[in-house]
Amino acid sequence: MKKVLVTGANGQLGQCLQKIAPLYKNLQFTFKNSKDLDITDVLSIKKTFDLVDFDYCINCAAYTNVEQAEKTPDLAFKVNAEGVKNLAFACKKSKVGLIHISTDYVFDGEKNEPYTINDIPNPINEYGKSKLMGETYIQEVMVDYIIIRTSWLYSEFGNNFYTSIMKKAKAGENLSVTDEQIGCPTNANNLANYILENMLTNNVKNRVKHFTDGIATTWYGFAQSILADHNMQNKVQLVRDKNYRTFVRRPKNSVLK
């Protein structure tokens, strides 16, 4: 039986993995939230790795607040870069395959076509820069790894675009949503299954992958789809907004191929 460590287990992807874990009878999971395992603390990582002889580590731990990362980049880099480096060294020492989740924000958004794994990253905000540095550390340190870039994650868990739209719609609030960005919304449940299927096929070898649900849209288009899926499109007013209320530069096109 393969033993799997999941960091950042209280995030939406971590919770999706917890939901489907019982379906994978040949995998034994250890789920750790940020309080149980702080990847910025080398001793915390060592304590966890000393307890169990893991085969794989799925790193869902990340600093994902894009706005705050621009204000306090040191914290974003501490988690997304230095923390990931700590985890990579621990995995290498213990011969543990690492599956790391990265982001579409490693790209600048200037390309007119979907980004491939061969395109050169060029992040335009601190969050994207911190995530790219984490990728770089893994590639410098490890051999047995997969870096999975994904985009616009949503699920029934936590605070994300989907849960925000549903909460406001149920409260009868009118919605104003930008159409200035294009990307691929990705259900975190689908990503969770993809991760575990890669593990079952022993497909954790020195590579970068892109995973999304494959349908490119704007945030406005995504909001339309959410309302339509729940038959709420006639119950609230959805307004197309050209302005995105943020001081952070974001890629205009972050579609991943």
C-alpha positions as CSV (number, residue, x, y, z in Angstrom):
1,M,0.0,0.0,0.0
2,K,1.4,3.4,-1.0
3,K,1.6,6.0,1.7
4,V,0.7,9.5,0.8
5,L,1.2,12.8,2.7
6,V,-1.0,15.7,1.8
7,T,0.0,19.2,3.0
8,G,-2.3,22.1,3.1
9,A,-5.2,19.7,3.8
10,N,-7.7,22.4,4.9
11,G,-7.5,24.2,1.5
12,Q,-10.1,23.5,-1.1
13,L,-7.9,21.0,-3.0
14,G,-6.9,19.3,0.2
15,Q,-10.6,18.9,1.2
16,C,-11.4,17.5,-2.3
17,L,-8.6,14.9,-1.8
18,Q,-10.0,14.1,1.6
19,K,-13.5,13.5,0.1
20,I,-12.3,11.0,-2.5
21,A,-9.5,9.4,-0.4
22,P,-11.8,6.5,0.7
23,L,-12.3,5.5,-2.9
24,Y,-8.6,4.7,-3.2
25,K,-8.2,1.6,-1.1
26,N,-4.6,1.0,-2.1
27,L,-3.5,4.4,-0.9
28,Q,-3.0,5.3,2.8
29,F,-3.3,9.0,3.4
30,T,-1.9,11.3,6.0
31,F,-3.6,14.8,5.9
32,K,-1.8,17.7,7.5
33,N,-3.1,21.3,7.7
34,S,-0.8,24.3,8.2
35,K,-1.0,24.0,11.9
36,D,0.0,20.3,11.9
37,L,2.7,20.8,9.3
38,D,4.3,24.2,8.5
39,I,6.3,23.8,5.4
40,T,8.3,27.0,6.3
41,D,9.6,25.2,9.3
42,V,12.3,22.6,8.6
43,L,11.8,20.9,12.0
44,S,8.1,20.6,11.4
45,I,8.7,18.8,8.1
46,K,11.3,16.6,9.6
47,K,9.0,15.5,12.4
48,T,6.3,14.5,10.0
49,F,8.7,12.6,7.7
50,D,10.3,10.8,10.6
51,L,6.9,9.4,11.7
52,V,5.9,7.7,8.4
53,D,7.8,6.2,5.5
54,F,5.9,8.1,2.7
55,D,5.9,7.2,-1.0
56,Y,4.4,10.4,-2.2
57,C,3.8,13.9,-1.0
58,I,1.0,16.1,-2.5
59,N,1.8,19.7,-1.7
60,C,-1.4,21.7,-1.5
61,A,0.1,24.2,0.9
62,A,0.4,27.6,-0.6
63,Y,-0.1,31.3,-0.1
64,T,-2.8,32.2,-2.6
65,N,-4.0,35.7,-1.7
66,V,-2.9,37.5,-4.8
67,E,-3.8,41.0,-3.5
68,Q,-2.0,40.5,-0.1
69,A,1.0,38.9,-1.8
70,E,1.6,42.2,-3.6
71,K,1.6,44.1,-0.3
72,T,3.6,41.5,1.7
73,P,5.7,39.6,-0.9
74,D,8.1,38.3,1.8
75,L,5.3,36.2,3.2
76,A,4.3,34.8,-0.2
77,F,7.9,33.9,-1.0
78,K,8.3,32.4,2.4
79,V,5.5,29.9,1.8
80,N,5.5,29.5,-2.0
81,A,9.2,29.4,-2.6
82,E,11.3,28.8,0.6
83,G,8.6,26.4,2.0
84,V,8.5,24.5,-1.2
85,K,12.3,24.2,-1.2
86,N,12.2,22.8,2.3
87,L,9.7,20.2,1.3
88,A,11.7,19.3,-1.9
89,F,14.9,18.7,0.2
90,A,12.9,16.5,2.6
91,C,11.3,14.5,-0.2
92,K,14.7,14.0,-1.9
93,K,16.3,12.8,1.4
94,S,13.4,10.4,2.1
95,K,13.0,9.3,-1.6
96,V,9.5,10.6,-1.7
97,G,7.8,11.5,-5.0
98,L,6.6,15.1,-4.9
99,I,3.4,16.3,-6.6
100,H,3.3,20.1,-6.4
101,I,0.5,22.4,-7.5
102,S,1.4,25.5,-9.3
103,T,-0.5,28.2,-11.2
104,D,-1.3,29.9,-14.5
105,Y,0.0,33.1,-13.0
106,V,3.6,32.1,-13.8
107,F,2.7,33.5,-17.3
108,D,2.4,37.2,-18.3
109,G,-0.9,36.8,-20.3
110,E,0.4,38.5,-23.4
111,K,0.2,35.4,-25.6
112,N,-2.9,35.1,-27.9
113,E,-3.1,31.3,-27.6
114,P,-3.2,28.9,-24.7
115,Y,0.1,28.4,-22.9
116,T,1.9,25.1,-23.3
117,I,4.5,23.5,-21.0
118,N,7.2,24.7,-23.4
119,D,6.3,28.4,-23.1
120,I,8.8,30.4,-21.0
121,P,7.2,31.7,-17.7
122,N,7.2,35.4,-17.1
123,P,5.1,36.3,-14.0
124,I,3.9,39.9,-13.7
125,N,2.9,39.9,-10.0
126,E,4.5,38.8,-6.7
127,Y,2.2,35.8,-6.3
128,G,3.2,34.5,-9.7
129,K,6.9,35.2,-9.1
130,S,6.8,33.3,-5.7
131,K,5.1,30.3,-7.3
132,L,7.6,30.2,-10.2
133,M,10.5,30.3,-7.7
134,G,8.9,27.3,-6.0
135,E,8.9,25.5,-9.3
136,T,12.5,26.3,-9.9
137,Y,13.6,25.0,-6.5
138,I,11.9,21.7,-7.1
139,Q,13.5,21.3,-10.5
140,E,16.9,22.1,-9.0
141,V,16.6,19.7,-6.1
142,M,14.5,16.8,-7.2
143,V,14.1,14.0,-9.8
144,D,10.9,12.3,-8.8
145,Y,8.4,15.1,-9.1
146,I,5.4,16.5,-11.0
147,I,4.6,20.2,-11.1
148,I,1.0,20.6,-12.1
149,R,0.0,24.1,-13.2
150,T,-3.8,24.7,-12.9
151,S,-6.1,27.7,-13.1
152,W,-9.1,29.3,-11.6
153,L,-9.7,26.5,-9.0
154,Y,-13.2,26.3,-7.6
155,S,-15.2,23.8,-5.5
156,E,-17.8,23.6,-2.9
157,F,-15.1,24.1,-0.2
158,G,-13.7,27.4,1.1
159,N,-13.8,30.8,-0.4
160,N,-13.5,30.9,-4.2
161,F,-15.2,32.4,-7.1
162,Y,-17.9,29.7,-7.3
163,T,-18.9,29.9,-3.6
164,S,-18.7,33.7,-3.7
165,I,-21.1,33.9,-6.7
166,M,-23.5,31.4,-5.1
167,K,-23.5,33.1,-1.8
168,K,-24.3,36.5,-3.3
169,A,-26.9,35.0,-5.7
170,K,-28.7,33.3,-2.9
171,A,-28.8,36.5,-0.9
172,G,-30.4,38.2,-3.9
173,E,-27.4,40.6,-4.6
174,N,-26.8,42.0,-8.0
175,L,-23.5,40.9,-9.5
176,S,-20.9,43.0,-11.3
177,V,-18.2,40.8,-12.9
178,T,-15.2,41.6,-15.1
179,D,-14.8,40.2,-18.6
180,E,-11.2,41.6,-18.9
181,Q,-9.5,38.2,-18.2
182,I,-9.7,34.9,-19.9
183,G,-8.8,31.5,-18.3
184,C,-10.0,28.0,-17.7
185,P,-12.1,27.4,-14.5
186,T,-11.1,24.1,-13.0
187,N,-13.1,22.0,-10.6
188,A,-10.7,21.1,-7.7
189,N,-12.5,17.7,-7.5
190,N,-11.4,16.9,-11.0
191,L,-7.8,18.0,-10.2
192,A,-7.8,15.8,-7.1
193,N,-8.8,12.7,-9.2
194,Y,-6.1,13.6,-11.8
195,I,-3.4,13.8,-9.2
196,L,-4.3,10.4,-7.7
197,E,-4.5,8.7,-11.1
198,N,-1.0,10.0,-11.9
199,M,0.2,8.4,-8.7
200,L,-1.5,5.0,-9.4
201,T,0.3,4.9,-12.7
202,N,3.6,5.8,-11.1
203,N,3.7,8.8,-13.4
204,V,5.7,11.0,-11.1
205,K,8.9,11.6,-13.0
206,N,10.6,14.9,-13.6
207,R,8.0,16.8,-15.5
208,V,5.7,19.8,-15.7
209,K,2.1,19.4,-16.6
210,H,-1.0,21.6,-17.2
211,F,-4.4,20.5,-16.0
212,T,-7.6,22.4,-16.4
213,D,-11.2,21.5,-17.2
214,G,-10.5,22.9,-20.7
215,I,-13.2,25.4,-21.3
216,A,-11.8,28.9,-21.7
217,T,-14.0,31.8,-20.6
218,T,-14.0,35.1,-18.8
219,W,-15.0,35.6,-15.1
220,Y,-18.2,37.1,-16.4
221,G,-18.8,34.0,-18.6
222,F,-18.0,31.8,-15.6
223,A,-20.5,33.6,-13.5
224,Q,-23.1,33.2,-16.2
225,S,-22.5,29.4,-16.2
226,I,-22.7,29.1,-12.5
227,L,-26.1,30.9,-12.4
228,A,-27.4,28.9,-15.3
229,D,-26.3,25.6,-13.7
230,H,-28.4,26.5,-10.7
231,N,-31.3,28.0,-12.6
232,M,-30.7,31.4,-11.0
233,Q,-29.9,33.4,-14.1
234,N,-33.3,35.2,-13.9
235,K,-33.3,35.7,-10.1
236,V,-30.3,38.1,-9.9
237,Q,-28.9,40.8,-12.2
238,L,-25.5,40.0,-13.7
239,V,-23.7,43.0,-15.1
240,R,-20.6,42.9,-17.4
241,D,-17.9,45.1,-15.8
242,K,-14.9,46.2,-17.8
243,N,-13.0,47.2,-14.7
244,Y,-11.4,44.6,-12.4
245,R,-11.1,46.2,-8.9
246,T,-7.5,45.4,-8.1
247,F,-4.2,47.1,-7.9
248,V,-2.4,43.9,-8.9
249,R,-1.4,43.2,-12.5
250,R,-3.0,40.0,-13.7
251,P,-2.5,38.1,-16.9
252,K,-5.2,38.9,-19.5
253,N,-4.9,35.5,-21.0
254,S,-3.9,32.6,-18.7
255,V,-5.5,29.7,-20.6
256,L,-3.4,26.6,-20.2
257,K,-3.1,24.0,-23.0
